[in-house]
Amino acid sequence: MSIFPGFERQRFKAEGAEINYLRAGVGAPVLLLHGYPETLSCWHGVAPELARHYTVICADLRGYGDSSKPRGLPDHSNYSKRAMAQDMVELMTSIGLGCFHLVGHDRGGRVAHRLAADHPRCVHTVTVLDISPTLKMFERTDIAFARAYYHWFLMLQPPPLPEEMLAGRVPFNILGRVGREEPDLTKFSEHAVREYVRCFADPAAIHASCEDYRASGTIDLEHDRADRAAGHKLQMPLLALWGRDGVIASMFDCLSDWREVAADVAGRAMPCGHFVPEEAPQETLAEIEAFLRKHPLEAK
């Protein structure tokens, strides 16, 4: 891909989905997971530089980009973060990278949280970008948050109404808008935006993304509540980065929220809004690289 020089595109057939991914670099492995309404293209400003020192995998989540888009099940379990995390564990294991650094933005951060909880031996460090834990955010919901993240509550409604309302509107319904009065796409690569438009032109992608949000408001909360009831906390180092101009900064205490579910948490606000890897790629890269150097993982 022109915005991922040196990367090779590959596909992997996991048990529940086919996963599209890019790979480049040599060294300790780093898995990068994107958010909504994006694809792996969101990492174009981070991944090529990161691949100078690490083996970098950028994957499209199940239901997104050029990964497969199975029809949602009645209980939304095939779009649970547990299922989406399992895809990534199977992918990384299949290419001999069974323990890795994990980085996720937005939806990818929620998959990263579940992956680290369910498969702690696979995750050396975890970095989450512009999210607080899902359960915390739902339990803290008020009118201000519902207005700012209205798409959460639209997309978790039963099909087909959200799908019909969103057809032809994604990614511009959200891209550059979260936490802003007016949309701002000046920080986004035209190539990446074209990729988002291309991928979300598929009605199956609209359905899959709605299923992702339906799972977050149902089965994912069951999994998170079970972890809390059992007193489970992530033990690997966790880095939380959030946009100082975004909703997380204004409505949540990101470090405190993550310390409720993880034992070793560091982080700070970044000079941007919600779309951290695209709005502040150099600053994001610097923070990730410093964190990975502090917690080295020997390359296999």
Stockholm file with secondary structure:
# STOCKHOLM 1.0

chainA/1-300         MSIFPGFERQRFKAEGAEINYLRAGVGAPVLLLHGYPETLSCWHGVAPELARHYTVICADLRGYGDSSKPRGLPDHSNYSKRAMAQDMVELMTSIGLGCFHLVGHDRGGRVAHRLAADHPRCVHTVTVLDISPTLKMFERTDIAFARAYYHWFLMLQPPPLPEEMLAGRVPFNILGRVGREEPDLTKFSEHAVREYVRCFADPAAIHASCEDYRASGTIDLEHDRADRAAGHKLQMPLLALWGRDGVIASMFDCLSDWREVAADVAGRAMPCGHFVPEEAPQETLAEIEAFLRKHPLEAK
#=GR chainA/1-300 SS CTTSTTCEEEEEECSSCEEEEEEECSSSEEEEECCTTCCGGGGTTTHHHHTTTSEEEEECCTTSTTSCCCCCCTTCGGGSHHHHHHHHHHHHHHTTCCSEEEEEETHHHHHHHHHHHHCGGGEEEEEEESCCCHHHHHHTCCHHHHHHTHHHHHHTSCTTHHHHHHTTTTTTTTTTTTTCSSCCCTTSCHHHHHHHHHHHTSHHHHHHHHHHHHHHTTHHHHHHHHHHHHTCCBCSCEEEEEETTSHHHHHCCHHHHHHTTBSSEEEEEESSCSCHHHHSHHHHHHHHHHHHHHSCCCCC
#=GC SS_cons         CTTSTTCEEEEEECSSCEEEEEEECSSSEEEEECCTTCCGGGGTTTHHHHTTTSEEEEECCTTSTTSCCCCCCTTCGGGSHHHHHHHHHHHHHHTTCCSEEEEEETHHHHHHHHHHHHCGGGEEEEEEESCCCHHHHHHTCCHHHHHHTHHHHHHTSCTTHHHHHHTTTTTTTTTTTTTCSSCCCTTSCHHHHHHHHHHHTSHHHHHHHHHHHHHHTTHHHHHHHHHHHHTCCBCSCEEEEEETTSHHHHHCCHHHHHHTTBSSEEEEEESSCSCHHHHSHHHHHHHHHHHHHHSCCCCC
//
